[in-house]
Amino acid sequence: MKDVVILGGGGFAREVWWVLEESNLERKEWNILGFIDENPEAKGKTLCELPVLGGFDWFGPLSSRPQVICGVGSNATRRKFATQARELGLEFCTAIHPSARMSRFVEVGAGSVICAGNTLTTQIVIGAQVNVNLHCTIGHDAHIADFCNVSPGVHLSGHVVLEEGVDVGTGVSVLPGKRVGRGSVIGSGAVVTSDIPPFSVALGVPAKVTRSLQPTGGGG
């Protein structure tokens, strides 16, 4: 079994724990050591009967480094944690719930999480540090770039592209071939019928850009 530590101490961190725990029911792959939380008051508490080990300094004295995975919903925070982990030389694993249905022509990057009930068809590329939450469908030839967050119940049609750092709200539908630009946010329940420019907030049916966001150093 591989030692693994979950980065984060909130709700999504516990959902990532569940993905790993359910994966162990099929094959004993993960020895989950606990959670990393930068809040010093969280150290010593328990989540899902596992300890909050402390902050990133917990990794300092270890001679044998566990693998890690981010349990963070925020794209910006996930990017920050991923940078800290890389600086410490930590290796990211992926977490894929056993109920997810995927063809063998789906690529999933390091540090990404595929939650329960998802369907991913064929010739799909999922980048690094991507969250695909509960009960989403992702059509053929879709491409989701690094540090995207796909909320529960999202439907991405064929040839959809989500550029780096996109945040897609719960229940969004994106029509075939549409592109959502880097760092954009699509509000819950929206239907994307045309391309969305980078660093935009889009809401409604059909989705319309309501305001622009300040570009950041990363995608989110």
C-alpha positions, 0 to 999 in steps of 0.5 A, a space after each residue: 500500500 502507498 502512504 498518502 496525505 490529503 492536503 486540506 482540512 475542509 469539506 472537499 478534503 473529506 470527500 477526497 478521503 471518501 474517494 480513496 477509502 472507496 478505492 481501497 474496497 476494490 484493491 488495497 492501494 492507499 494507506 491514508 495517513 491524515 490531513 494537512 491543514 495550515 490552521 494551527 488550531 486544527 492540529 491534533 483534531 480528527 477528520 473521518 477518524 484520521 488525524 490532522 497532522 499539522 501544516 506543511 512543516 509536518 513533511 520536514 523531518 520525514 526520510 520517506 515522503 508519502 504521496 499527496 493529493 489536494 482536497 481543496 475546492 478553490 482553484 487559487 488555494 489548490 494552486 498555492 498548495 500544489 506549489 508548496 508541495 512541489 517545493 518540498 519535492 512531494 509527488 502527487 497521486 490521482 484519486 478516481 472513485 471506482 464508480 466513475 465510468 471511463 474508457 481507456 482513452 481518458 488521460 487524467 493528470 497528476 493530483 486530479 480527483 474524479 469523484 463518484 458517479 462520473 461518466 467520461 467517454 473517449 479521447 478526453 484529456 484531464 489536466 493536473 490538479 483538476 476536480 471533477 465533482 459528483 455526477 458529471 458527464 464529460 463528452 468525447 474529445 473534451 479537454 480540461 486544462 490544469 487547475 479547473 474545478 467542475 462542480 456537481 452535476 455538470 454536463 460538458 458536451 463533445 469537443 468542449 475546452 475548459 482553459 486553465 483555472 476555470 471554475 464551473 458551477 453546479 448544474 452547468 451545461 456546456 454545448 458541443 465545441 464551446 470554449 471557456 477561457 482561462 480563469 473564468 467562472 460559470 455560475 450555477 445552472 448556466 447553459 453555455 451556448 457560445 465561447 466565454 472569454 478569459 477571466 469572465 463571469 458568465 451567468 444565466 440561460 444562455 450564459 452571458 458575461 456579466 463582468 470581468 475578473 482581474 487576471 492573475 499569475 495563474 489561471 485561477 
